[in-house]
């Protein structure tokens, strides 16, 4: 391992902040990966509580069922890396104000559930916070076909996508593919933050 490069990256990441909208399979796993590599601050936004049926893909534990995702994920992050500052916003993002929690972060990660909600969020962030890079995701359902996943960049929008994946209404959501996509998003965040250091 290149220790000098590792120290340089660590220093840069400690001074960086990332906002995550939605703390289900994508958001919870992306947050943990970012915490593991030493992001300085995470802003976590969700309104929902943990359900047992979602533990097959979300970074929570059986004894956390019924807790708010924001509070449980903060606990889990602190167990992984207590030096990460975690700001939690326990409320639902509403149309017309979706950008409110994310004005003071370096990168935003979209990890919402419904296609409609994703679209509204992306549009509002790009309109209201055009200078903050946004990493979004599409095509998490199913399994296999990892080679179809691509990153598409449109200005400050980075879309991790599988254009041929079926809708989550028509297919299953399972840990291997969901976590792959979540970590793909986290990896894009690193590329954005580190730039020439990658």
N, C-alpha and C positions, 0 to 999 in steps of 0.2 A: 504494500500500500504506500502511496505517495503521501507521507506525513505532512510535508510542507503544503501541498495542495489541499489536503484534508483540513488543515488548520485555517487556511485562507477561506475555504468554503464555509466552514463552521462560523467564522467571524462574520462573514457577510450574511448568513442566514439568521444569526442571532439578532441582527438589526432589521430583519424583515417581518412583515405582517401579512397574513392571508385571511380573508373572510370566506366562510363556507355557508351557502344557503341550502339547507336541507341536510338532515343528519341520519338518513337511512343507510342503505347499503353502500352507496357511493360516498356520501359525506362523512360517515363515521370512519370508514376505512381510509379515506384520503387524509382525514385529520390525524389519525394515528400514525400514518406514514410520515406526514410532515412533522409531527411531534418527535418521532424517532430520529429524524435527521437534524433536529435542533432549530426549527423555526422559532423566532423570538416571541411572536404573538399570534394567536388564533382568535378570530371573532366567529362564534358559532351561533347560527340562527335556526330555530325549529320550535314548533309549538306542541309536538306530538309526544305521546308516551310510548314506552317500549312494550311490544307485544311478543309473546313467546313464539308465535308462528313466524316471526321475522328473524329469529336468532340464527337461521340457516345462512344468513348473508350479512348481517349487521354486527358491528363491533361492540356488542354488549353481552352481558352474562345473565344466566338464569335468575340469580338473586337480584337483578336489577329490573326485572319485569314489573311494569306499573309505574316506574319512575319516569320523570321527564327526560327525554333524550339529551337535552342540553346539560343537565346536572350530572347524569350518569357518564356522559362522554368526558366531561371535565374531570371527573374522578378517575376514569381510565387513562386519560392523558397524563394526569399527575402521577399515576403509578408508573407510567412509561418514562416520563421526562418531567420532573417537578420544576425545572427551570423555565418551561414554556408558560408565558402569561396567557391565560384563557379568559376571554370575555364572552359571557353567554347572554343571548337575547332570547328569552322564552316567549315568543309570540309568532303569530302567523303573518307571513309577508302578504300584504294586500296590494292590489292593483293601484297604481298611482303613487305608491310610497315604497316600492321594493328596494330602492337604492339607499334608503335611510341608514341602515346599520353599517354601510360599507364605504363611507366617505373617507375614512382614515386608514385604509389598508393598501398594500402594494399590488396585490392580485386578488381576484374574486373567483371562487369556484362555485359553479352551478351544479347542484346535486338534488334537484327537485324531482317529484314523482310524475306528475301528469304532463303530457305533451303541451297542453294549453298553458299551464303554469310556467313551464320552461320557456315557451315562446314569449310570453309577456315579460318574464324576468329579463331575458336576454335583450329584448327591445328597450326596456326601461334603463337597464345598466348602460347599454351602448349610447343611449340618448342623453342620460343625465350624468354619467361618469365616463365620458369617452376616452379619457386619458389613463384609465385603470384597466389593465389587461383582464379579460374574462375568459376562464376556461370552462367549457360546457361539455356535455356528454349526451350521446344518443346511440341506442342500440345495445342495451345491456342484457336483454332477455336471451334465454337459450343457453347453449353450451357448445364448445368447439368452435371451429372456423375463426380462430384467433388471427389468422393471416389477413382477414378482411378488415381488421381495425386499422384506421388511418387517422392522421391529424390533418385537419383542413384549417388554414388560417385566412381570415377575412379581416384585415385591419388589426384591431386589438382583440378580436374574437378568435379563440383557439378551440376548435370543435373536435373532440375525440369521438369518432363515429364508426359504426358499421351500418352502412346504408341498406344492406340486405337482411338485417336482423328483423325478426317479427316483433310486433308490439308485445309489451308485457301483458296485455289483455289476452293475447293469443298464445303465449308461451310461458315458460317458467322462469323465475328469477332464482339463481343458485350462486353460492359463494364463489366458485372458481372464476366465472366470467364477470360477475359484479365486482369482485376484488381486483381483477385484472384491469377493468375499466377505471376503477377508483384510483389505482396506482398509476395508471396511464395519465390521469388528470394530475396527480401529484408530481409525476415526472415532468409534465409540461410546465407546471409551476416552477420547478427547479430550473428548467431551461430559461424561463423568463427572468427569474431572479438572478441567476448566475451569469447569464450572457456569455461573455468571452471566457469565463472560467470553466465552462463545461468540458 
